[in-house]
Amino acid sequence: MSFSRVVILLCVVAVVLASKHKSKHQQMKASRHEMRGAKKALESLSYTKEEQIYSIDGYKEEPEESINDVTDKCNTLPCPPGETCYIDRDGAPYCDCVEFCIEEDGDPFIQVCSTGNVTYRSQCELYRLRCVNPREMDAEHLDYFGPCKIMEQCNPADLATFPQRMRTWFLEVMKELSGLTEEQGGLDEEEREFEKLAEAETKPWRRPLHWKFFNMDIAPNDFHLSESELMPMRAQLLPMEPCTDAFIASCDTNDDDLISIVEWGTCMGLNEEEILY
Ligand SMILES: *[C@@H]1O[C@H](CO)[C@@H](O)[C@H](O)[C@H]1NC(C)=O
């Protein structure tokens, strides 16, 4: 699979989601020092990357008012996917549907397949249309990245080796991001340290697993991943990995539709001590 492509998708989705669910609750909880460090780092990562990502995904509009005025006011108002920030007559910022999505360069992975098995030009276009036609498109959600296709069956051998592939993937993503500056959407200083420590360990993928978990555990940050928190990762993996759903289900050992940090670590091949350090 192509890591650089996956990295870009990972960033886009993580940032869109993080900005969507920005909440004060995020600062709470995380009891252990390293976890808190990684989480905090991720939050700042999300916000510095916002502008870049929005322009990639076409959410950003050319404002009609003075550019500085709009940028300043809209900086404090992150809009959900498919919406962008405008300034009303009284000078207050508000979110509304984007008028158009910037055309992409024909990369098939920019396209997305919806839950209704319809291919959209981009994630921006799917969310833009949902925003414009909320009633008609109520049931249309992002299913996976790339054009709709016939899904292969998950074969047991692929399911058995799934955790190894995921571990390698997270490790590679983190390494790749550590090679980029923050402006380019890479890791910040704290995350970079976390990544260095990871490389020196006998299981170098252990910290990336934590990093990825807390990267997703944002709405709310409660040490459990819900279906909607897992959605962006699922949407990236599914077109390449037909066993994605079977794997996620296999992690949820108590069948509560949530993946706890312990369940996550366990199904990735860590023991309890390695998970809660
Ligand atoms: C979804 O769409 C693709 C491409 O048009 C098609 O090949 C596939 O069979 C469809 N899948 C389902 C479940 O309808």
The ligand as an SDF file (V2000), in Angstrom:
LIG
                    3D

 14 14  0  0  0  0  0  0  0  0999 V2000
  -21.0460   -0.3940   -5.7800 C   0  0  0  0  0  0  0  0  0  0  0  0
  -20.6770    0.2540   -6.9580 O   0  0  0  0  0  0  0  0  0  0  0  0
  -19.6580   -0.4020   -7.6870 C   0  0  0  0  0  0  0  0  0  0  0  0
  -19.2140    0.5000   -8.8220 C   0  0  0  0  0  0  0  0  0  0  0  0
  -20.3020    1.0050   -9.5230 O   0  0  0  0  0  0  0  0  0  0  0  0
  -20.1510   -1.7590   -8.1490 C   0  0  0  0  0  0  0  0  0  0  0  0
  -19.1640   -2.4320   -8.8920 O   0  0  0  0  0  0  0  0  0  0  0  0
  -20.5200   -2.5620   -6.9180 C   0  0  0  0  0  0  0  0  0  0  0  0
  -21.0630   -3.8000   -7.2980 O   0  0  0  0  0  0  0  0  0  0  0  0
  -21.5340   -1.8120   -6.0730 C   0  0  0  0  0  0  0  0  0  0  0  0
  -21.7100   -2.5420   -4.8100 N   0  0  0  0  0  0  0  0  0  0  0  0
  -22.8930   -2.8000   -4.3190 C   0  0  0  0  0  0  0  0  0  0  0  0
  -22.8970   -3.5120   -3.0320 C   0  0  0  0  0  0  0  0  0  0  0  0
  -23.9180   -2.4980   -4.8920 O   0  0  0  0  0  0  0  0  0  0  0  0
  1  2  1  0
  1 10  1  0
  2  3  1  0
  3  4  1  0
  3  6  1  0
  4  5  1  0
  6  7  1  0
  6  8  1  0
  8  9  1  0
  8 10  1  0
 10 11  1  0
 11 12  1  0
 12 13  1  0
 12 14  2  0
M  END
$$$$
